[in-house]
Amino acid sequence: MDYLRKIGIGLRLYIGVIIILMLFSALGYYTVSKINFMYSLTNALYDHPYTVTKTINNINANTIKVTLYLREMMSLKDQKVIEDHKKIVDEATNQILRDIDVLSRQFLGGNIGAIAPTPIITLKKQAVKWRDSHQEFFKLLREGNFDKAEKLLDSDVFIYRKNLSDSMQKISSIAEENAKGFLLKAEYTKRFILQLLYLLFFLSFVIIMTLAFFGIRSLTKPIRVLKNVTDEFSKGSLITDRNMGSNDEIGQISASIKNMTFKLHELSEELRLKNEITSNMAEGVYLVDASTHTIVYANPMFDNIFGYKSGEVLGQKLSILLSPDGKDSQEMVKEIVSALDISGVWKGEVENIRKDGTVFLSHKSISIFNHHEYGRVWLSCVRTLL
């Protein structure tokens, strides 16, 4: 809290910003995770059907290759050439088995688009039987029994190849269904993500607007109270006990204004008391500007003693109070100034004159001080002797 005050950030603003940042961070994290899921699903949508299609095409191509080589071997008499063909047939058959394993791992393995493995198991068993029939076919060729070899080729080898082709067709159909399933799932996920994002953005908008409303309200309410306080000040009221309902910068301003109000009230009461004391003194009290010797203040008793109306002597020279029959006014002023410069105080009897011309003897006590408005002034207390 102390640190926030030092850098000029209110607690309300700090908490509001943190909440908004957390909301947007959560929204961003969730959005990124869903986009990542969509990306993975898209890769799966491409990879699995593509892998299955490519593998099935490879199996079909090798099946045709094996069939053609087996037929061609029936017309061969050279054992060396037959063995070369046998190696090609064995390699193609083994590649078919490897491609079936690819189907089993990539297409049926994992959680995405998984189906029952029975078609693949059946396909592999048929491929193994087809491969075993090839070995029997090769044995008959080595023995020179071409008639039995041709009969085997047209019976068992043909049947196993046909079964293999039928299984491949079934696998292709399953792959097509899986691809459709992938598309449907991707479309559903896309719609779900969009709906979720719209919902999250709507909720974020509502939350942000709510925070903004309460944040603005929490600012405008104390500001409105401050306006009312200043209106009361302008009307002369110094007593106010307004609760700003805020602990941040506005609250600090409120506390400062409240303290200032109490100070002003105390000063006002003090000034009122001093003014009442001055107004009700038995002596006349007046202030004289030391540099111009003009009267800048006079209490009611002074006006009563000299016969002037309230405020009538303000701005007049001090000499209007001195009797022309007494000491020369300039000489009297010099005497007073000299005494004030030496001791800061002058006391003595002076012949004064009232407004109506009446001369009277008075006793004066003069001291000097610095006034906040008039500068260096003489404070004079006067009382009549006659």
C-alpha positions in Angstrom: 0.0 0.0 0.0 2.8 2.5 0.9 4.6 1.7 -2.3 1.4 2.2 -4.4 0.9 5.6 -2.7 4.5 6.6 -3.4 4.2 5.9 -7.2 0.7 7.5 -7.3 -1.5 4.5 -8.0 -4.7 4.0 -6.0 -5.7 0.6 -4.7 -8.9 0.6 -6.7 -7.1 1.3 -10.0 -4.4 -1.3 -9.2 -7.0 -4.0 -8.4 -9.1 -3.1 -11.5 -6.1 -3.3 -13.8 -4.9 -6.6 -12.3 -8.4 -8.2 -12.7 -8.6 -7.0 -16.4 -5.2 -8.4 -17.1 -6.0 -11.7 -15.5 -9.2 -12.0 -17.5 -7.5 -11.2 -20.8 -4.6 -13.6 -19.9 -7.1 -16.4 -19.1 -9.0 -15.7 -22.3 -5.8 -15.6 -24.4 -4.5 -18.9 -22.8 -7.8 -20.6 -23.5 -8.0 -19.3 -27.0 -4.4 -20.4 -27.8 -5.1 -23.9 -26.3 -8.2 -24.3 -28.5 -6.4 -23.0 -31.6 -3.6 -25.5 -30.9 -6.2 -28.3 -30.5 -7.8 -27.2 -33.8 -4.3 -27.2 -35.4 -3.7 -30.8 -34.1 -7.0 -31.9 -35.4 -6.4 -30.4 -38.8 -3.1 -32.2 -38.9 -4.8 -35.4 -38.0 -7.5 -34.8 -40.6 -4.8 -34.5 -43.2 -2.3 -37.1 -41.9 -4.5 -40.1 -41.2 -6.6 -40.3 -44.4 -3.6 -39.3 -46.4 -1.4 -42.0 -44.8 -4.2 -44.6 -45.3 -4.8 -43.7 -48.9 -1.1 -43.6 -49.7 -0.5 -47.0 -48.0 -3.5 -48.6 -49.7 -2.3 -47.4 -53.0 1.2 -48.9 -52.3 -0.4 -52.2 -51.3 -2.5 -52.3 -54.4 0.5 -51.4 -56.6 2.7 -54.2 -55.0 -0.2 -56.7 -55.3 -0.4 -56.0 -59.0 3.4 -56.2 -59.3 3.5 -59.6 -57.5 0.7 -60.9 -59.7 2.4 -59.9 -62.9 5.7 -61.4 -61.8 4.1 -64.6 -60.8 2.4 -64.9 -64.2 5.7 -64.1 -66.0 7.5 -66.7 -64.0 5.3 -69.5 -65.6 7.1 -68.8 -68.9 10.6 -68.8 -67.6 12.9 -71.9 -67.8 16.1 -70.4 -66.5 16.4 -71.1 -62.8 18.6 -68.0 -62.2 16.0 -65.7 -63.8 13.3 -67.4 -61.7 15.3 -66.8 -58.5 15.7 -63.1 -59.5 11.9 -62.8 -60.0 11.4 -64.6 -56.7 13.5 -62.0 -54.8 11.4 -59.2 -56.4 8.1 -61.0 -55.4 9.4 -61.6 -51.8 10.4 -58.0 -51.4 7.1 -56.7 -52.8 5.2 -59.1 -50.5 7.2 -58.1 -47.5 6.5 -54.4 -48.3 2.8 -55.2 -48.4 3.1 -56.6 -44.8 5.1 -53.5 -43.7 2.4 -51.3 -45.2 -0.3 -53.2 -43.4 1.7 -52.5 -40.1 1.7 -48.8 -41.1 -2.1 -49.0 -41.4 -2.3 -50.7 -38.0 -0.1 -48.0 -36.3 -1.1 -44.8 -38.0 -4.6 -45.4 -39.0 -6.0 -47.5 -36.2 -3.6 -46.6 -33.4 -4.1 -43.6 -31.2 -7.3 -41.9 -30.0 -8.1 -39.9 -33.1 -10.4 -41.7 -35.4 -9.7 -45.1 -33.8 -11.8 -48.0 -35.1 -11.9 -51.7 -34.4 -8.7 -53.4 -35.6 -10.4 -56.5 -36.9 -10.3 -55.5 -40.7 -6.5 -54.9 -40.4 -5.9 -58.1 -38.6 -7.9 -60.0 -41.2 -6.0 -58.2 -44.0 -2.6 -59.2 -42.5 -3.7 -62.8 -42.1 -4.7 -62.9 -45.8 -1.5 -61.3 -46.9 0.5 -64.0 -44.9 -1.5 -66.8 -46.5 -0.9 -65.2 -49.9 2.8 -65.0 -49.2 2.9 -68.7 -48.1 1.1 -69.7 -51.3 3.9 -68.0 -53.2 6.5 -70.2 -51.4 4.6 -73.3 -52.5 4.4 -71.9 -56.0 8.2 -71.3 -56.0 8.9 -74.8 -54.8 6.9 -76.4 -57.7 8.8 -74.2 -60.2 12.1 -75.3 -58.8 11.0 -78.9 -59.2 9.9 -78.3 -62.8 6.3 -79.1 -62.1 4.8 -76.3 -64.1 1.4 -77.8 -64.5 0.8 -78.0 -60.7 2.4 -74.5 -60.3 -0.1 -73.0 -62.8 -3.0 -74.8 -61.2 -1.9 -73.4 -57.8 -1.6 -70.0 -59.3 -5.1 -70.1 -60.6 -6.6 -71.5 -57.4 -5.1 -70.7 -53.9 -2.9 -67.8 -55.0 -5.8 -66.2 -56.9 -8.2 -66.7 -54.1 -5.9 -65.3 -51.4 -5.1 -62.3 -53.7 -8.9 -61.8 -54.3 -9.5 -61.9 -50.5 -6.7 -59.4 -50.0 -8.2 -57.1 -52.6 -11.6 -57.4 -51.0 -10.1 -56.5 -47.6 -8.3 -53.6 -49.1 -11.6 -52.3 -50.5 -13.2 -52.6 -47.1 -10.3 -50.7 -45.5 -10.7 -48.0 -48.1 -14.3 -47.7 -47.2 -13.4 -47.4 -43.5 -10.8 -44.8 -44.3 -13.4 -42.8 -46.2 -15.8 -43.0 -43.2 -13.1 -41.9 -40.9 -12.2 -39.0 -43.1 -15.9 -37.9 -42.9 -15.8 -38.3 -39.2 -12.7 -36.2 -39.0 -14.4 -33.5 -41.1 -17.5 -33.5 -38.9 -15.4 -33.4 -35.7 -13.3 -30.5 -37.1 -16.4 -28.6 -38.1 -18.0 -29.2 -34.7 -14.9 -28.1 -32.9 -14.6 -25.0 -35.1 -18.2 -24.0 -34.3 -17.7 -24.8 -30.6 -14.5 -22.7 -30.5 -16.2 -19.8 -32.2 -19.2 -20.0 -29.9 -17.0 -20.2 -26.9 -14.9 -17.2 -28.1 -18.0 -15.2 -28.7 -19.2 -16.1 -25.2 -15.9 -15.3 -23.6 -15.6 -12.0 -25.4 -19.2 -11.1 -24.4 -18.5 -12.0 -20.8 -15.2 -10.0 -20.9 -17.1 -7.0 -22.3 -19.7 -7.3 -19.6 -17.1 -7.6 -16.9 -15.0 -4.7 -18.3 -18.0 -2.5 -18.6 -19.1 -3.4 -15.1 -15.7 -2.6 -13.7 -15.6 0.6 -15.7 -19.0 1.6 -14.4 -18.1 1.1 -10.8 -14.7 2.6 -11.4 -16.1 5.7 -12.9 -18.8 5.8 -10.3 -16.2 5.5 -7.5 -14.5 8.5 -9.1 -17.5 10.7 -9.9 -19.1 10.2 -6.5 -16.2 11.7 -4.4 -15.7 14.3 -7.1 -19.4 15.3 -6.8 -19.0 15.5 -3.1 -15.9 17.7 -3.5 -17.9 20.0 -5.8 -20.6 20.3 -3.0 -17.9 21.1 -0.5 -16.4 23.8 -2.7 -20.0 25.2 -3.2 -20.3 25.3 0.6 -16.9 27.1 0.8 -18.1 29.6 -1.8 -21.2 30.3 0.4 -19.0 30.9 3.4 -19.7 27.6 5.2 -16.5 26.2 6.8 -18.2 23.4 8.7 -18.5 20.2 6.6 -18.2 16.5 7.4 -18.5 14.8 4.0 -17.5 11.2 3.6 -15.9 10.6 0.2 -16.2 6.9 0.4 -12.7 6.4 -1.2 -9.3 5.4 0.1 -7.2 6.2 -2.9 -6.1 9.6 -4.4 -9.6 11.0 -4.2 -9.9 9.9 -0.6 -6.5 11.5 0.1 -7.7 14.7 -1.4 -10.9 14.4 0.7 -8.9 14.0 3.9 -6.8 17.0 3.0 -9.9 19.1 2.3 -11.4 17.9 5.5 -8.3 18.9 7.5 -8.2 22.2 5.7 -11.8 22.8 6.5 -11.2 22.1 10.2 -8.1 24.4 10.2 -10.1 27.1 8.4 -12.9 26.7 10.9 -10.5 27.0 13.8 -8.8 30.0 12.3 -12.2 31.6 11.5 -13.3 31.1 15.1 -10.0 32.5 16.4 -10.3 35.5 14.1 -13.9 36.0 15.2 -12.9 35.9 18.8 -10.0 38.3 18.3 -12.3 40.6 16.3 -14.9 40.5 19.1 -12.2 41.3 21.7 -10.8 44.2 19.6 -14.3 45.5 18.9 -15.3 45.5 22.6 -12.1 46.9 24.0 -12.3 50.1 26.1 -9.4 51.6 24.2 -9.3 52.6 20.6 -7.1 50.4 18.5 -5.8 51.3 15.0 -3.1 50.2 12.6 -0.9 52.7 10.7 1.2 51.8 7.7 4.7 52.6 8.8 5.9 53.5 5.4 3.0 55.9 4.3 1.7 56.8 7.8 -1.9 56.0 6.6 -4.5 54.4 8.8 -5.3 50.9 7.6 -7.5 49.7 10.5 -9.6 51.1 13.3 -11.8 49.4 15.8 -15.3 50.7 16.8 -14.0 52.3 20.0 -11.5 54.3 18.0 -14.3 55.6 15.8 -16.3 56.5 18.9 -13.4 58.3 20.5 -12.6 60.4 17.4 -16.1 60.8 16.2 -15.8 59.1 12.8 -18.1 56.7 11.1 -17.0 53.1 10.7 -14.3 52.9 8.0 -14.2 56.7 7.5 -10.6 57.2 8.6 -9.2 54.3 6.6 -6.6 55.5 4.1 -6.3 58.9 5.9 -3.0 60.2 7.1 -2.1 59.9 10.7 -1.8 63.7 10.9 -5.5 64.2 10.9 -5.6 62.9 14.5 -3.0 65.3 15.8 -4.0 68.7 17.3 -2.6 71.7 15.5 -2.0 73.3 18.9 0.3 70.5 20.1 3.6 69.5 18.7 4.2 69.7 15.0 2.8 66.6 13.4 6.1 65.9 11.5 8.1 66.3 14.7 5.7 64.0 16.6 6.0 61.3 13.9 9.8 61.6 13.9 9.8 61.1 17.7 7.6 58.1 17.5 9.7 56.5 14.7 12.9 57.1 16.5 11.5 55.4 19.7 10.2 52.5 17.7 13.5 52.0 15.9 15.3 51.9 19.2 13.0 49.9 21.5 10.1 48.8 19.2 7.7 50.6 21.6 6.5 54.1 22.2 4.3 55.4 25.0 3.2 58.9 25.7 0.5 61.6 25.9 -0.7 63.3 22.7 -3.1 66.1 22.0 -5.6 64.8 19.5 -8.4 66.3 17.6 -11.8 64.8 16.9 -13.7 65.1 13.6 -15.7 67.9 15.0 -12.5 69.9 15.9 -12.6 69.1 19.7 -9.1 68.8 21.1 -8.5 66.3 23.8 -5.5 64.7 25.6 -5.0 61.0 25.1 -2.5 58.4 26.2 -1.1 56.2 23.4 0.8 52.9 23.4 2.4 52.1 20.1 4.3 48.9 19.1 5.5 47.8 15.7 5.2 44.4 13.9 5.0 43.0 10.4 1.5 42.4 9.0 0.9 39.8 6.3 -1.0 42.2 4.1 0.2 45.7 5.0 3.8 44.9 5.8 5.4 47.0 8.6 2.7 48.6 10.7 2.2 50.5 14.0 -0.3 49.0 16.4 -1.7 51.9 18.5 -3.9 51.8 21.6 -5.5 55.1 22.6 -7.5 56.1 25.6 -8.7 59.6 26.6 -7.3 61.4 29.6 -9.7 64.4 29.6 
